[in-house]
Amino acid sequence: MLVVSMFSLSVVAQAPSPRPKLVVGIVIDGLQEEYLDLLKGYFGENGFKRLMRDGVMLDNVNFGTPADLSAATAIIYSGASASANGIPASYVYDSEKKRQYPIILDPSNIGNYTDETYSPKAIRVSTLSDEIRIDGGGDGNVYSISPSAHQAIIMASHAGNSAFWINDTNGRWATTTYYKDVPSTIQSRNYSKSLTSRLDTMTWRPSMDMAKYPDVPKQKKATPFKYTFPRHQVDRFRNFKTSAPVNSEITALASDYITSLQLGKHDAMDMLNLGYTLAPFTLAQSADHRVETMDSYIKLDAELANLFQTIDNNIGMNNTFIMVAGTPVAPSSKPDDVKWGMPTGEFSAAKAVSLLNLYLSAKHGSGEWVAGYHNGQIFLNGKLVKDKNLDIKDLRTDASDMLTRMAGVSRVWTIDDIIAGRAGTNPDALKRNTQVDYAGDLFLEITPGWEIVTVDPITQKENRSTMRTGLMTAPVFMLSPQLKSERISAEIDARAIAPTVARQLRIRSPNAAELPPMRLAGK
């Protein structure tokens, strides 16, 4: 009898802990570890502090090379770099039509509450969202909400039930007919609580007295900021989507999803993916937007606390796995005031294209040798090169030598250099984060501090942005009743996040995951 009892106790002791009923994936654009430490004393107990106190905090998750929101989100969810997952950036360039287009563009699917035609077709691999749906055999649900269409779709991926974002022109929650679910709460918000009817009454002001914000020059504290989004404002919905108040909209809709869709109460794991933003505000009054950024953190802290409370009330945090992942912050593109005397200059993309075309025409005969410039890349006319029976690699090298002599150009790499792993300060990272199918022939490094001037080929609108090198790291949190609280400051490759989460959920890693999971301490 004693032997039987001891055997029974042994079996119980070895039984695996129950899997979570709800997985919440949160991606915060521009989240920085430095600000979390700086503002820790200003946070409440149940937002960022809860993550830092009770969760696993990875201080230094490295994306390899600068990655925008779409590219970073794809790496986090797929465990693979752009060369494998198919998402190098939010927008890519069509050298034949000479215009950029969204990476998620798919004319075969029409929009719902929008005329945008998007789908996850460009994602070439599976993601955490896909694997959770597959693991549950369709009994679990996966939903995504974000201000950004790109992020919402990448987080929902191929198998998600729905992905919703805020439309840039009408402010409605929009989706694509690729996804079949339209939760009733979406319809309710689009009609009875529409952003269109409320936005002109919203004002973003400081959360506290200006004197209390740390590390801010005295003159910045003299005048509190105030931002509104009136009906006559051009791009008011786009501007709102980069502001702190948009995070309240995400939390409100997420709470509706949790309660009305009974998330975490199905036979298989459910997943709710949320996109928040701490990125530089589009309408910030100057390049020094520290107060606005700190205020965004303080407001988002309260939103996270509200979200966690909703989860606690409906499913229980002890039944929930939460991943909060930051994406590298995009540096401000606003120039410094001329009174500081910072070295600067003007790099004109149109001038670079024109001079390169003249140079190649003089050497190889007249023709339109350059197909365009986009996001620091120059595209050559491959058809003309072929018609002239020239070696494209030699032409790229020749063009690179010429462009390197232009004022404001620090270095130029050919796509051949990148594929061979001999380009940039981190050749391996640049190679894996370059998706060859969308890449240009030449990659330009513009001198930091210089203004880059581009002209939209359709609208002829001039755009100016100041070149600044951006951070390639961001923090990541994992909060689970099964994980021991710890802070890991060693550098972690961003590709390890997806397989690590998959291990904790006891599901397959995404099918292109390039690294093994981290081994985290359990309780």
ZICORDA-V664281 format. One record per run of one state. SS is the DSSP state (alpha for helix, beta for strand, coil for the rest). FROM is the first residue (numbers start at 1). LEN is the number of residues. If there is no record, write none. Layout:
BEGIN
SS & FROM & LEN
SS & FROM & LEN
END
This chain:
BEGIN
coil & 1 & 1
alpha & 2 & 13
coil & 15 & 7
beta & 22 & 8
coil & 30 & 3
alpha & 33 & 6
coil & 39 & 1
alpha & 40 & 3
coil & 43 & 5
alpha & 48 & 7
coil & 55 & 1
beta & 56 & 7
coil & 63 & 6
alpha & 69 & 10
coil & 79 & 3
alpha & 82 & 4
coil & 86 & 5
beta & 91 & 4
coil & 95 & 4
beta & 99 & 4
coil & 103 & 2
beta & 105 & 1
coil & 106 & 5
beta & 111 & 2
coil & 113 & 5
beta & 118 & 1
coil & 119 & 9
alpha & 128 & 8
coil & 136 & 6
beta & 142 & 5
coil & 147 & 2
alpha & 149 & 8
coil & 157 & 5
beta & 162 & 5
coil & 167 & 6
beta & 173 & 4
coil & 177 & 7
alpha & 184 & 8
coil & 192 & 3
alpha & 195 & 7
coil & 202 & 1
beta & 203 & 3
coil & 206 & 4
alpha & 210 & 3
coil & 213 & 5
alpha & 218 & 4
coil & 222 & 4
beta & 226 & 3
coil & 229 & 7
alpha & 236 & 5
coil & 241 & 5
alpha & 246 & 15
coil & 261 & 9
beta & 270 & 8
coil & 278 & 12
alpha & 290 & 25
coil & 315 & 2
alpha & 317 & 3
beta & 320 & 8
coil & 328 & 10
alpha & 338 & 3
coil & 341 & 5
beta & 346 & 3
alpha & 349 & 16
coil & 365 & 5
beta & 370 & 5
coil & 375 & 2
beta & 377 & 4
coil & 381 & 1
alpha & 382 & 6
coil & 388 & 4
alpha & 392 & 13
coil & 405 & 4
beta & 409 & 6
alpha & 415 & 5
coil & 420 & 7
alpha & 427 & 6
coil & 433 & 3
alpha & 436 & 3
coil & 439 & 3
beta & 442 & 5
coil & 447 & 4
beta & 451 & 5
coil & 456 & 6
beta & 462 & 5
coil & 467 & 6
beta & 473 & 7
coil & 480 & 3
beta & 483 & 1
coil & 484 & 2
beta & 486 & 8
coil & 494 & 2
alpha & 496 & 10
coil & 506 & 16
beta & 522 & 1
coil & 523 & 1
END
